[in-house]
């Protein structure tokens, strides 16, 4: 029997057991259809105080990046192709114990297959291609269509969050083989044909801009790849790392932040 550590899922807030304080739950495959996507967006919008439905799509995509990350992490770290298909997942709107609203994902069955070391790269190409083409792409296209946003903007949300988790992988112990396999897996991802994503360019290839951190002087932080639309929530505003801010406005906001901390 294949041993799939539950820690892979829990690391990225994917749970098999029911979650307390779940306010709403829907099977993920339904979001790949317009009726289900609209139902989810209308259910989620009030909880995040969205002023328009497009915010629900960017917020969802940011959270769904954890599923994408779990898929890649399992391939690399544990040599497992775990089942993270839309038919095997639900999305839950959950009230966190601290009072804020978050999303996590429900897992129907713990199942998957080992990645053989024989022809490993060919397997990774096939698995990544199928995952993005058959799971991620229809989900994002459906949401974008329903809420009236460019699907390119949703694809643009993913790299910022994916890179954050990818960076954390290097804090974990890894041997030379794992290091080589991680590099190979990321090379495969960045070389996937844009056709897989339904785009002109591979959206997982992103060139990030950096800025001085207002939180830790002397440190650099990564700017977001695209706007998350936080300014379209009640009382919301542009993030300091938002690419839509010009340098003058960003500097003003940073100075305001520093003044509050003084």
Buried (B, 14 or more C-beta within 10 A) or exposed (E): EEEBBEEBBBBBBBBEEEBEEBEBBBBBBBBBBEEBBBBBBBBBBEBBEBBBBBBBBBBBBBBBBBBBBBBBBBBBBBBBBBBBBBEBBBBBBBBEEEEEBBBBBBBBEBEBBEBEEEEBEEBBBEBBBEBBBBBBBBBBBBBBBBBEBEBBBBBBBBBBBBBEBBEEBEEEEBEEEBEEBBEBBBEBBEEBEEEBBBBEEBBBEBEEEEBEBBEEEEEEEBBBBBBBBBBBBEEBEBBBBBBEBEEEEBEEBBEEEEEEEE
